[in-house]
Amino acid sequence: MPLPARVVQALLAPALVLAGPAAALAAPDLAGACIQADAPARAGADLLARRLHERGIDPAPACPLTLQFITRPALGEGFVLEQHGRTIAIGVGQPRSAAYAAGWVLGHLRGTRLTLTGPVHSAPAMAVRGDQIGIRAKNNSFDAWTPAMLTRQVEDLALMGANRVQLVAPVSDDATASPLAPVPARTAILATARAAQALGLQVALYYPLLRDYTRLGDVTAEQKDFAALVADFPALDAVYFPGGDPGHTAPAPLFSLLGQLAAPLHARFPAAEMLVSTQGFDAAGFDAFVAQVRQRPPWLSAVFVGPQTRSPIAAHRALFAGVVPLELYPDTAHAMHAQLPLQRWHPAFALTEGREPVNPRPRAMAAAFADQAPGTRGFIAYSEGVNDDWNLAQWLALAWNPHASTRAIALAHARRFIGDDRFATLPQALERNWRGDPALNPGIAATLAATRALHPAPWADWRIDLYRYRAVYDALVARRWAAAQAADRAARAALAKADTTGSAVAVARARAALDRAEPRATLALYRQLEGLAARLWDKARMQLSVPRYGASNWERGANLDRAMADLTDRAALLPRLASAMAAPGEAARQAALIALADRADRRHGALYDDLGMPGAQAHLLRGWGELADPQGRHSSIIGVADHLPADGWPLATLTYAETLYENPLRLAYRLPRGRAWCLRFTWAGEDYWRAMAVYANGQMILPPRQRPSNPAFVEVAIPAALTRQGRLALAFAGQVGAGGGGRGQQVAETWLIPRSAQIRCDGQWTGP
């Protein structure tokens, strides 16, 4: 809340006496400005001086303007700015508040002019505001950063309003060391901690527990390792212990262990907090966790809520109100298989840009913040590198001011890091790029043009290339998806005419349609993408390729490796064409080719849904949607399997709809009364799965069973009695009480076909 004017005047009184008569300018010029600061504010003031120097703004001997930092503890974490004559008085509550004030100045600076039209009173709304820096092999950038680069990132976080930097301990479900690391992980972690401490930021540790704590030897070993790591830290304000993801310890031994780890932690850092998360537990484990928290162990400071948490935040608020504070661990990094998934992300993007793309999502992140943040004390963002730069900036800005507009946040981001105000339209434009079919989205070309029109300042950092990379990638996908769709349509149209043209001609025409080369304009876009990837490696060590830049896996942001992936059904169709042509007799060959052209089985009157393709899911009930349901707990979500079309998977098999935890995947039909039907479905998705049952109008028609293969093709009869009212509600129900990410009921395609002599529905169907 803004401080009363009389309080501000009292806090700034010494500065005002020095400043002389008030004569504020609407946009003071910082050219030649001098910076003065008392000792507590010196680190933040020096940070501002360094960033102004990068912009060519250095103090002049005459000091035409003075920025005077004065510490006023009553301001807490906040700061105030007010101009009086040739002095801008900056009152700061704590040492880190000076960095926040510096961030405000940089975020309101155009050239050398500061947008200051009156007194500024600013303080954060939330107590905890931070980011995780994971210096580990899976990370898409930080594992290859030098201590100087990590220090710069800490400074950037402070300028954006963070007060806590969380470092991942060098013990995780990861390689023991990154081959890209310029220094050992422990060295980099401790250097980053010192950088945070120097600015007055809080230092936190994320410490996974991966041993078997039912064994005394493992408990003793953990105590020893933890104490040794804590002893090396220059400061430690909080330790975060995930209940899972990674980890697998039941609540009783977990809480017992944490009670023992409290001793070495508090021996060195008596005020350090200990937090534990509800991640990974199934229903029984979650109930056991709640029981442990309700015993109020003396070491427990707060519970944090992150990915792979089966209970929604509203339930956490109800269960832990008055018992322990809540904190968030939002997944700002991932677009799918994630805590905050893109629910209707087009498969052309998902297959190429992958789980960890450059992913500014202003509307989605605002909705997630509004849903998750109330009733909590703040957050530490779960990040895997720099791909989520915008999402992190937005969460930090909203934690400072929940009413901040996307435009204001983007404008400040542009002025701090890029130097062109036109960037402010880009995060929203990139989010819109991902809505709907890329081949039909004219905004993608407009966004690319907007990025090309930007003129970043000479001091701009890697961020400008980050957003350029996304814009070029989207444009490349749009071009290649349009061409792939045209090729597939032409190939299937040729096959559909096999009874007219003959089988040999039909196959030749289908092959020709699928074998078209990439046009020059597409190849030119790909070369631009390669160039931007190289720049991002040079500037930010962003690992956009496994073979070129040493990424640990393509899913860890290495989407350059999939930018030219085949998006047609070529690899699936060609062997089937050969099989069809091996059939005895021309009539049989023609019939086989026509069947290949008719995947939807319209020749038998099927009601077909390609559940993983937006626009082809006529009977799917989508649920609440991304803005009302950011975590997708009451919605259907589009996903892609862990394969590519080049692996021989048709796109309709690769893509699927899914729901989470106990929320069934639902379809609804209006049907002719009294007919018997056959349900066929492609059960396909990720390479792990859970048991699933199928219900028709509330009656189980397929008992819970495990998927026998991936993909699996299932056929089950629906008696006429179930549809005598002319309506059918299908539900694909997953395992009750599941933990982890809750994923499992994943269905790629459904066919509802009238029973007939050709459609016996005897369970012997082998697929389309």
N, C-alpha and C positions, 0 to 999 in steps of 0.2 A: 504494500500500500504506500502511496506517496506520503512523505513526511510533512507535517504542518509547516507552513512558511516560517512561523516564529522559531521552530526547532532548527530548520535549515539555517536561518540567520544566526542563531546562537552557535551552531556547529562551525560555521564558516567565519565567525567574527574576526579571528586573528588574520585570516587571509584578506578579508575585506579592508581592514585597516591598512594593510600593506598595499592594497590595490588602488586606493584612492577613489575619487568620485565615480559613481556608476555611470557608464556610457556604453551599454552593450551594443554590439553590431549584430545584424541579422545573420551574417555568414562570415565570421572572422577568418582572416587569412593566416594560415600557419606557416607561411614562408618565412624563414628566419626565426621562428619561435624558439624560445628557450624552455627547458623543462627543469623544474626544481621539485625536490621531494624530500620529505623527512625520512629517517632511517627505515621505519617499517614499510613504507611505500616505495622504497628505492628499486626493488627488483621489478615491480610492475611498471614503474616510470621508465626504467632502463629498457624494458621490452618495447614500450611505445617509441622511445628514441631510436631503437634499432630499426623498427619497422618504418618509421618516418624517413630514416636515412636511406633505406632501400627505395623509397619513393622520391629521393632527391631533395628531401626537406631536412635541412640541417640548421642549427642555431646560427644566427648572425651576431656579430659583436654587440650591436646596439640593442638586441632583444626587443624587436618591435612588439612582441607578444610573449607572455610568460604563462605556461601551464604549470600551476603550482599544486602539487599533491600534498595534502595534509591529512594525517590519520586522525579520525574521530571515532573511537570505539563504539559509541552509541549507535552508529549506523549499521552495526552488525556486518553482514556480507555485502551490504549495499554501498552506493556511492551517490554523490550529488555533484553537479556541475553548474556553475553560474559565472557569467562574465561580468566583470566590473572594470571598465576602462581597458587597460592593456594587460589585464590579468584574467585568466580563466581559472577560477579556484575550483579544485577537485578534492572534495572531501571523501575519504575512503574509510570504511569501518575496520577492515583487516588488511594484512599484506596482500592477500589474493584479490581483494577488492580493487586494488590499483590496476591489476591486469584486466579486470572486468571493465573498469573505466577506460582503459586503453583500447579495449575491444570496441567499446561504444564510439570512441573518437574515430577509430579506423573505419567503423561501419557507417559513419555519417560524413565521411570526407570525400569530396569531389575535387580532384586535383589537389590544390592546396587549401580549398575553402571548406570550412566546417559548418555543417547545417546545425546551427545552434540559435534558435529563435527565442529562447527564454530559459529559465532554470530547468534543469533535468534532475529528477529524483527517481532513483531506480534501485530496486532490491528484488531478490529472487522469491518466487512463490513457493518453491519446493526446497527442502533441506538438503537432499542428495541429488547431484547432477553429475553424471560421469560417463566414462567410456572405458571399455576393456581394450587393452593393447596386448594382443597375444603374440608373443615372440616365440613362435613354434612353427614346425615345418608345414602344417596344414594352412597356415595363414597366407593370404594371397599377396602380401607385401611386407609386413613388419619383420618377418624372419630375416629378410635381406637388408634391413636398414642398419646404418651405422649409429652409434650413440648420438652423434650430432643430428642426424635426421630424426631420431626418436625425441630428442630434446625439442626440436622444432615442432613436432606434433604435439607435445605437451603444451608448448606455448600457444599453439593454435587452439587447443581445447580450452585453455584459460581465457583466451580472447573471446571465445564463444560462450563463456559462462560456466564452464565445468568447475566443480570444486573437488572432484575425486577421480583419481586415475587408478584403474584396476589392472593389475599385471597378472598374467597367467603364470603360475608356478612352473618350473621346469620338470613337472611330472604330470603327464596327461596321456590320453589315449592316442598317442602320436609317436612319430619317430623320436629317438632320443636327441637327435641334433639335426638341424637343417643344413643341407650341403651348401646353401646359399649364404649362410651366416658369416658376416665379416668378423664377428667376435663371438665367443661362447655365449649361449643364451643367458646364463646366469650373470655374466658381465653386463650384457645389454639390459637385462631386467633391473639390475641395481643402478646402472647409470640413469635409466629412466626414472627410477624412484627418486634419485637425487635431484633430477631436473624438476620433478613435481614439488619436492620439498623446498627447493630454492624459490619457487613462486608462491609458496604458502598453500599449495594444494594438498589435499589429503591423499595419502598413499594407501592403496588397498591391494590385497592379494587374493587371487582366485585359486583355490587349492583343492583339486580333485582327490578323492580317496578311492584308490583302486585295488587295495589289497583285500585279503580275506580276514576280517577282524573278529571272526570267531576263533582265530588261532592266536595264542599269546605272542608267538614270535613275530607275527605281522604287526600286532599292536605296538610292540616294543620297537620294531624297525621304523614304524611310522613316526612314533614319538621322537626318535633320534633324528630322522631326516627333517622333520618339521622344525625341531629346535635349532638345527644347524642352519637352515635357511633363514629363519626368523632372526637369528643372531647376526646375519650379514646385512640386514636391512638398516638403512640409516634412519628410517622412520616407518611406522606402520600404524595406520589408524583403523583398519578393518580387515578381517579375513573372511572370505566367502567360501563356504563348503557346499558344493552341489550335492543334493541327495541322489542324483543320477545325471546321466548325459554330460560327462561320463560318471560312472560309479554304479554299484549294485548292492550296497549294504542295506540291510533291513533297518528300520528305525531304531529298535532297541540297542543293537550293538553300535549303530551310528552315533546315537546320542551319548552312549557310554564313552566312546572314543573321543568325541569332541570335549567332553568334560575333562578328559585327561590331557588333551592338547591345549586346553586353556592355561595350564600351569606354566609351560615354557613361554607361551605368548605373553601372558601378563607379568611374568617375571622380568621380561625385557621392556614391554610396552603396556604398562598397567591400564591405560585407558582404551586400549584397542578393542573394537567391537568384534563379535563373532556372529556371523549370519549363516543360516542353512536354508536350502531350497527344498521345495516339494516336487522336484523334477524326478521323473522316471518311475514313480510308484504306481502299482495297480490299485484297484479300489481298496483292497484290504490293507495294502501298505500305506496308502494315504490316510486311512482311518487310524492306523497305528502311529503315524507321524503326528497327527493332530493330538492324539492322547499324550504323546511325549511332550509336545509344546505346552499343553495345558498343565503339565506339572511344573512349569516355569523354572527350568534349570537356570541357575544364577549366571551362567556364562552367556546365555542366549540374548542377543541384542535385538534381532529382527529376523523375520522370515522373508526370503526373496522368492519371487514368482517368475518363472521363465518358461522356455520351450519344454516340451514333453511333460507338461503339468496337466493332469487329467481333469482337475477341478477348476472351474472358471474363477475369475478374479472376484466376482460377486460372492461366491461361496467362501472364498478366503476372507473377505471382509466380514462376513457374518460369523465365521468360525473363530477368527482371531481378534475380533473387536474387544478391546479392553484387556487383552492377554499379552500381545506382542505387536510392535509396529510391523507394517508390511512395506516392502520395497519391490520395485519391478526390475526385471532383467529382460527387456524387450529385444527380440531378434530383429534388428534393423538390417541385417546383412542379406537375408535369403528371400527369394521370390517364390520358391515352391519347396515342398517337403519341409515346411517351416511353420513357425508359430503364427506368423501374419502372412498367410499365402495370398498370392494373386489368384483369386478364385475362378476367374474366367480368362486366364491368360491364354492367348492363342498358341496352339502347338507349334506353329512355325517359329515363334520366339522361344518357347520352352525348350525345343529340341536343339536350338543353336546357341542362344545366349545363356541358357542353363540356370542352375540354382543360385549362382552367386554373381549376377551381372551388375553393371553400373545401374543402380535402381532407384532414382529419385521418385518418390511416391507421395507428393504433398497431401492430396485428399485422403489417401489411405492412412498415412501416418497421423494426420490430424484426427481422424476417426478413431484410430487405435489409442492415441493419447487420451482422448475424451472418454473412451470406454475404460481404459485401464488405470489412469492416474488417480482419479478420486479415491480418497481414503488411504492413500499411500504417502510415504514421506519423500518419494522420488524414485530415481532409477540409475542403474548402470547399464548402458547399452551393450548387448552382445554383438560384437563385430568381428569380422574375419579379415579386416584390412581396410583399404580405402574405397572399395566399391560403393559403400553406403554413406559416403561423405555427406550428401544432402540430408538423408534421413536422420543422421546423428545431429547435424546442425539444427534441424527442425525440432527434434526432441529437446535439445538443450535450450533453444529459444522459448519453446512452450513451457518448459519447466521454470524458466525465469518469468515469463509472462504468458499465461494460458490464453490470453486474448490476442496475441500477436498474429498478424495476418501473414499469409504466405508471401505476399508481395513485399512486405516490410522485411521479413526474414531473408528473402532472396536478395533484396537490394543490399542489405548489410553484408551478406555473404559475398556478393559481387565486389563491394568496395574493399572488403578486407583482403580478398585473395585473387581477384581477377582484374579489376580496374576498368570495367565497362558495365554501366548500369543496365544495358540491354540484356545482360545475363538474367535479370530478374524474371523474365518471362519463360526461361528455359526449363526449370524443374517441372512446372505444370505442363508445358508442351511435351516433354519427354514422357510424362505419365500418360498423357492422352495418346501418344504414339502406340501404347500397348492396349488400347481399347479396340476390340473388334478385329476383323480380318485385315491384316496388314496390306493386302493387295487392294483393298477398298478404302484405305485411310489416306486422304490427301494431306492430312496434317503432318505425315511423316516427311514428305518432301519439303513442306514449309518449315518444319523444325530444322532440317538439315540446312536450308538456306539461311535461317536465323543464326545458326552457329557459325556459318561461314562469314556472316556479316559482322560478327563480333571483332573488336579490335582490343585485345587484352593489353594491359600496360606492360612495359618492359620488365617490371618486377613480378608479374603474375607467376603463380606457381603451377604445379602439375595439374591443378583442378581444371583448368581450361581444357586441357587435352582429355581429361576424364570424360567430360560431357560431350566433347566433339566425338570421341570414340563411340559413345552410345548412339549419337545421332547418325553417324555413318553406318553403324551396324544395323540400326533399324531400317535405314534406306536400302541397305544390301538385302536384308531379309524380305522387305516388301517386293523388291524386284524379283528375287529368286523364287519366292512363294507364288507370285503371279505366273511366272514362267512354268513352275512345276505343276500348278493346277491346270494350266492350259495343256501341258503335255499329257497329264493323266487323263483329262477329258477327251483329248484327241485319240489317245490309245484305246480307251474303253469304247469310244464311239466307233472306231474301226472294228473292234472285236464284236460289237453288237450287230454289225452288218455282215457277219461271216456267212450267213445263209444266203446273202445276195452276192457278195464278192467272191465267195469261196474262202476256205480256211487259209490257204497260203498267202493270198493277197491281204487278208485281214491281219495276219501275223506280221507281214512285212511292213504294213502301214503302222501298226502299233509300235513295232521296234523303231521305226524311223521317228515317230513322235517322241519316244522316250530317249533317243540318242542325240538330241539337239545340243550343240555346243553353247557355252556361256557367251553372251554378246560382249562387245568391247566395253560398253558402259558399266556392265556388272563387274568386269575384271578391273576397271579403273577404280570403282568403289572399294574393291577388296585391297588394291594396292594402297589406297588411302588408309584403310584400316590397319594394314601392316605397318605403315609409317607411324601412325599414332600409337600403336602397341609398342613400337621400339622407343618412342619418346617417353611413354609412361614407364617403361623399364628403366630408361636412363635417369629420369627425374624422380620416380617414386618406387622404383624396384617392383612395379606391379607385374605379376607373373601371369600374363595372358596366354601363355602357351606352355605345354609340358616340354616338348623338345627344344624350343627356342629359349625359354626363360626359366626353365626348371620348376614349373608349378608341380605341386604334389599330385594333382589329379585334375582332370578336365572340369569336374564339378566345382573345384576351388577357384572359380573365376577364369579358368583357362579357355575361354570361349573362342579365341582366335582359331583354335584347332577345329572348331565345328562351323566356322563361318561359311564354308563352301560345301557343307554336308549335303548329300543328295536329299531332296525333299519330295521326290516322286516315289511311286510304288514300283519302280523299275526292278529292283533286286528281288522283290516278292513276285512280280509278274513273269519275269523271263523264264524261270524254271517251270512255272505252271503252263506257260505257253508251250514249252517243249513237251511237257506231259500230255497236254491236249492234242498236240500234233502226232503223238505216238498212239493215239486211240485208233482202233481198227475201223476203217471206213470213213468217208468224207462226212456223212451225216453225223456220226459220233463226234468227229472233230469240231464240226460247226456248233453242235450243241454244247460241247465243253467250253468253247470260246465265248459263246453267248452267256453261259453261266458265269464265266470270269468277269464279263462286262457288267453283270447284274448282281453286284455284291449285296445290294439291299433286298434281293429276292422278290422284286415286284411281280415277277411272272407268276408267283404263287400267292399274291395278295398280302404279302407281309407288311406289317407296320414296323418300320425299321428306325432305330435310333443309333447314330454314331455318337456315343455319349461323351467322347473326348473332343468333339469338334463343335465349337460355338455355331449356332445356326442350324445344326443337324440333330437337335435333341428335343423334338417336338413334344415328347411325353415325359420328359424329366422335370421333376419338381425342384426348382433351384434353391428354395429356401430364402433366408433373410437377405443375403447379399453382403458384399464386402464392407460397405459403410455402416450398416446396422450390426454387423457380426464380424468384426475384424479378424477373429481367430478361426472363423469357419466352423464353429461348433453347431450351428443350426442351418448350414448351407451345404450345397453340393459344390465340389471343387474339381476343376479340370487338372489332370496330371499327365505326365508322360513316363513311360517305362524306362528302364535302364538299358535301352538299346537304341539303334538307329535304323532308318529305312534300309541302309546299306547292309544291315545284318539279315535282311530278308523278312523283316516284320512290316506288313502293310501299315500305313498310317492309322487306319481304323483300329488296328490291334495295339499299336504303340500308345495311343492316347485313350484316356479313360476318365470316367467320373468317379469320385469317391466321397465318402463322408467319414467323420471322425467319431471315435469312441462309440457310444450307444446310439448315435443318430443314424437311422437306416437310410440307405440310398433308395429314393422313392420315385416311382413312375406312375402315371395315371392315364387311363384310357376310357373313352366312350365307345362302346361296341354294339354290334347287332345282338339282340337278345337271343339267348339260348344256344349259342354255337359253342362247340368245343374248340379249344385253341391249343397251340403248341408254343411254349416259350423256349427260345434258343438264346443263349448269351455267350459272349466271349469273356471269359474270366481271365483278365490279364492286367498286369501292372508292375509294381516293383518286384524285385527278386526275393522279397520276403513277404509273408502273408499270414493271416490268421483264418481260423474257421469261419465259415459264413453259412447262413441259412436263408431260404427264400420263402416269402409269404405272399399269398394272393388273397386279397380281401380279408386279411387277418388270419387265414388258414395256412399252416405250414405246408408247402408243397415240395420242399427240399430240406431235409433235416440238416443240422450243422455238419459241415464236412470241410476237410482241408482241400485246397486246390491241388490236384494231382500233378500238374505241370504248369509251366508258364510259357505260352498261353494254354488255357484249357477251354474246351468247347463243350458246353453243357446243354442238355435238352430235357425238358420236363413238361409233362402234360398238365393242362388246366381243364378240369371237367366243366361241361356245359352248365352244371348247377351253380357254379361259382359266378357265372356272368349273366345269370338270368335277369338281373336288373339293368343290364346294359352298361355296367360300370366295372372297371377293374383297377384295383390299387395294388401295385407290386411293391414289395419292400425287400431289399437285400440287407440283412441284419448281421452285424458283426458280433464279435465275442463280448459278452457282458463282463464289465469289470476290468477291461484291458488297461494296461499302463503305457509307458513310452509315449510315442507321438500319436497314438490312437488310430493310426492309419491301418487299413486292412480291407474294408469292403470296397474293392476297386473293380469296376465292370466297364469293359471297353465298348461292347455293342450289345444290343438286344434286338431280337426279331420276335414279334408276336404274329403267328401265322395260323390261319384257319386249318383245322385238321381236315385231311382229305386222303385219298388213296396214295397221292404222292408224298404227303406229309404224315407219316405214321406216328411219329413222336414216341418211339420205343426206346429212346435213350442211346441210340446207336449213331447219332450225328457226329461227324468228324470235322465239322467246320466248314466255313464258306469257301 
